[in-house]
Amino acid sequence: MDTKKIIFITGGTSGIGKETLKKLGVTGATVVFTARDAKKGEETKKEVIAGTKNSNVECLICDLASFSSVRTCAEEFKKRYQRLDVLVNNAGVLPQERQESRDGIELNFAVNYLAPFLLTNLLLPLLKQSAPARVINVASSAHTEGEIHFDDLQSQKSFNKYAAYAQSKLALILFTKKLARELEGTGVTVNALHPGVVGTEMTMQNVRRMNPLSAFVFKRTLVTPAQGAETSVYLATSPEAANVSGEYFVHKRTAPASPLASDMAVASRLWDISASMVGL
């Protein structure tokens, strides 16, 4: 990869994000990642620099559960960097109970969907200016179980952690498909992916609540964070993916998303509501 390239990854201090950061750091590009905690961010930065021998690794503090923090982070990025070649919206949550973000929005919807929606839109002018550029959204196969509940987007009437998570990931793919249409002819591509069911701390929290037999069987299906990062890295670097846009990838190949994920009427309605929620 061109060492002049600048890559921005959300959630780089653990799990898939950290592995993505390491693998993209090896390419020699400048890699910038977000962390909520400054100390953890600094430790990750040192570890990645030592492991990749790439000194162009930087951390920006960002709490994706706060729109003002996302805005501040985008401004800081634009102040420091004159271009953006690849944006990887990687960070995600799967809370055990219903929680709300700093802005009073259900946490799955806020962090897994509205934060990347806002960040991407704020950085779009820079992406277009840097074209050819790529946006990569880390979704999940869980989206196939999801529906967009316009009458209860924030799970206030009833909350099920998996249903809320599935809705947030479906929303992210709908955003991907709609944005791909908006970006036609700009040289900026946008794709979504399923990383596999990865043995991150987020996943293991749920495994610990299973009965022992289910947990044993489930653990055997898990992939490592390094394996989970492979499709993100492929979409960020591969020449074959350079002109592909609006697709959903599994194991570095395009795969069919749920039929709901291609409903452009739903995607447009969701976009308008989302823009209003984040204050765009």
C-alpha positions in Angstrom: 0.0 0.0 0.0 1.1 3.6 -0.7 2.8 4.9 2.5 1.2 8.3 1.8 -2.2 6.7 2.5 -4.1 7.6 5.7 -6.5 5.1 7.3 -8.9 5.9 10.2 -10.3 3.0 12.3 -12.8 3.4 15.1 -12.3 1.2 18.2 -8.7 0.2 17.9 -7.7 -0.8 21.4 -9.1 -4.3 21.5 -10.6 -7.2 19.5 -11.1 -6.9 15.8 -10.2 -3.2 15.7 -6.8 -3.8 17.3 -6.0 -6.6 14.8 -7.2 -4.5 11.9 -4.9 -1.7 13.2 -1.9 -4.0 13.4 -2.5 -5.5 9.9 -3.0 -2.1 8.3 0.0 -0.7 10.2 2.2 -3.2 8.5 1.3 -1.7 5.1 3.3 1.5 6.0 0.2 3.7 5.8 -0.5 6.3 8.5 -3.0 4.6 10.7 -5.2 6.6 13.1 -7.5 4.9 15.6 -10.0 6.0 18.2 -9.9 5.1 21.9 -12.3 6.1 24.7 -9.5 5.9 27.3 -6.3 7.9 26.7 -4.1 5.5 28.7 -5.3 2.5 26.8 -5.0 4.4 23.6 -1.3 5.3 24.3 -0.5 1.7 25.3 -2.1 0.4 22.1 -0.2 3.0 20.0 3.2 1.9 21.5 2.3 -1.8 21.0 1.4 -1.3 17.4 4.4 0.8 16.6 6.7 -1.8 18.2 5.0 -4.7 16.4 4.7 -3.1 12.9 7.9 -0.9 12.9 5.6 1.8 11.6 5.9 5.0 13.6 2.9 6.6 11.8 0.3 5.4 14.3 -1.8 7.9 16.0 -4.7 7.8 18.5 -7.7 10.2 18.8 -9.9 10.1 21.9 -13.5 9.5 21.0 -16.5 8.3 22.8 -18.8 6.9 20.2 -21.7 7.0 22.6 -21.6 10.8 22.4 -22.4 12.8 19.3 -20.4 15.8 20.6 -17.4 13.6 21.1 -17.8 12.2 17.5 -18.0 15.7 16.2 -14.9 16.8 18.1 -13.0 13.8 16.9 -13.9 14.5 13.3 -12.8 18.1 13.6 -9.5 17.0 15.2 -8.9 14.5 12.4 -9.5 17.2 9.7 -7.2 19.6 11.6 -4.3 17.1 11.6 -4.8 15.4 8.2 -5.3 16.7 4.8 -6.6 13.5 3.3 -8.5 10.3 4.2 -8.1 7.2 2.1 -9.9 4.6 4.1 -12.4 4.9 7.0 -13.2 1.7 8.9 -16.2 2.0 11.1 -15.3 -0.9 13.4 -16.4 -0.1 16.9 -19.4 -1.8 18.3 -21.3 -2.8 21.5 -23.6 -5.5 22.7 -24.9 -4.4 26.1 -26.5 -7.0 28.3 -29.3 -4.6 29.5 -30.9 -1.6 27.9 -28.6 1.3 28.3 -28.6 4.8 26.8 -25.9 6.9 25.3 -24.8 10.4 26.5 -27.5 11.7 24.2 -30.2 9.5 25.7 -30.4 7.1 22.8 -30.5 3.3 23.1 -26.8 2.2 23.1 -26.8 -0.4 20.3 -28.5 2.1 18.0 -26.3 5.0 19.1 -22.9 3.3 18.9 -23.3 0.6 16.2 -25.2 2.7 13.8 -25.7 6.4 14.5 -22.0 7.1 15.4 -20.7 5.7 12.1 -23.6 7.4 10.3 -22.5 10.8 11.8 -18.7 10.2 11.6 -18.9 9.1 7.9 -21.1 12.1 6.9 -18.7 14.5 8.7 -15.7 13.1 6.9 -17.3 12.7 3.5 -15.9 15.9 2.1 -12.4 14.8 3.0 -13.0 11.3 1.5 -14.3 12.8 -1.7 -11.3 15.1 -1.9 -9.0 12.1 -1.4 -10.7 9.8 -4.0 -10.2 7.1 -4.7 -11.2 6.4 -1.1 -13.1 3.6 0.8 -15.5 3.4 3.6 -15.8 0.0 5.4 -18.7 -0.7 7.8 -18.3 -3.7 10.2 -21.8 -5.1 10.4 -22.8 -8.7 11.4 -24.7 -11.7 10.1 -27.0 -10.9 13.0 -28.6 -8.3 10.7 -30.6 -11.1 9.1 -32.6 -11.4 12.3 -33.2 -7.7 12.4 -36.0 -5.4 11.5 -36.2 -1.6 11.5 -38.9 -0.8 14.1 -39.8 2.8 13.1 -42.4 2.9 15.9 -39.7 1.9 18.5 -36.2 2.5 17.1 -34.8 2.7 20.6 -36.4 -0.4 22.1 -38.4 1.6 24.7 -41.5 -0.5 24.4 -39.7 -3.8 24.7 -35.9 -4.6 24.9 -34.2 -7.7 23.7 -30.4 -7.4 23.5 -30.1 -9.5 20.4 -33.0 -7.8 18.6 -31.6 -4.4 19.4 -28.1 -5.4 18.2 -29.6 -7.0 15.0 -31.6 -3.8 14.2 -28.4 -1.7 14.6 -26.4 -3.9 12.3 -29.3 -4.0 9.7 -29.4 -0.2 9.9 -25.7 0.0 9.2 -26.1 -2.1 6.0 -29.1 0.0 4.9 -26.9 3.0 5.4 -24.1 1.3 3.4 -26.4 0.6 0.4 -28.0 4.1 0.4 -24.6 5.8 0.8 -23.2 3.8 -2.1 -25.9 5.2 -4.4 -25.3 8.7 -3.1 -21.5 8.3 -3.8 -21.8 7.0 -7.4 -19.3 8.7 -9.6 -17.3 10.3 -6.7 -14.6 7.7 -6.5 -15.6 6.9 -2.9 -16.8 3.3 -2.3 -18.6 2.0 0.7 -19.1 -1.7 1.7 -20.3 -3.6 4.8 -19.0 -6.9 6.1 -19.6 -9.7 8.6 -16.3 -10.5 10.4 -17.4 -13.9 11.6 -18.5 -14.7 15.2 -15.3 -13.5 16.9 -14.1 -14.5 20.4 -13.9 -10.9 21.7 -14.6 -9.9 25.2 -18.0 -8.6 24.0 -18.9 -12.1 22.7 -17.5 -13.9 25.8 -19.7 -11.9 28.1 -22.7 -13.6 26.3 -21.0 -17.0 26.3 -20.6 -16.8 30.1 -24.4 -16.5 30.5 -25.1 -19.7 28.5 -25.5 -23.2 30.0 -22.2 -25.2 29.9 -23.1 -27.4 26.9 -24.3 -24.5 24.7 -21.2 -22.5 25.7 -18.9 -25.4 24.7 -20.6 -25.9 21.3 -20.7 -22.2 20.6 -17.1 -21.6 21.5 -16.0 -24.1 18.9 -17.6 -21.9 16.2 -15.7 -18.8 17.2 -12.9 -17.2 15.1 -10.0 -15.2 16.5 -9.9 -11.4 16.4 -7.1 -11.7 13.8 -9.3 -13.9 11.6 -12.2 -11.5 12.2 -10.1 -8.6 10.9 -9.3 -10.3 7.6 -12.3 -9.0 5.6 -11.8 -5.4 6.9 -8.2 -5.5 5.8 -9.1 -7.0 2.4 -11.7 -4.3 1.8 -9.2 -1.6 2.9 -6.3 -2.8 0.7 -7.3 -5.1 -2.1 -7.1 -3.9 -5.7 -10.1 -6.2 -6.5 -12.3 -4.3 -4.1 -11.3 -0.9 -5.4 -14.4 -0.4 -7.6 -16.9 -2.5 -5.6 -19.5 -0.5 -3.7 -22.8 -1.1 -1.9 -22.0 -4.7 -1.2 -22.0 -7.0 1.8 -18.9 -9.2 2.3 -18.3 -12.4 4.2 -14.9 -14.2 4.1 -13.6 -11.6 1.7 -16.4 -12.3 -0.9 -19.6 -10.6 -1.7 -22.6 -12.4 -0.1 -26.3 -11.8 -0.1 -27.5 -9.6 2.7 -31.1 -10.0 4.1 -33.7 -8.8 1.6 -34.7 -6.0 4.1 -31.1 -4.6 3.8 -31.8 -3.7 0.1 -35.1 -1.9 0.7 -34.3 1.6 -0.5 -37.6 3.1 0.8 -36.7 1.9 4.3 -33.1 3.1 3.8 -34.2 6.6 2.7 -36.7 6.9 5.6 -34.1 5.7 8.1 -31.5 8.2 6.7 -33.8 11.1 7.2 -34.7 10.1 10.8 -31.0 9.5 11.5 -29.9 12.8 10.2 -32.4 14.5 12.4 -31.3 12.4 15.5 -27.6 13.3 15.1 -28.3 16.9 14.1 -27.0 16.9 10.5 
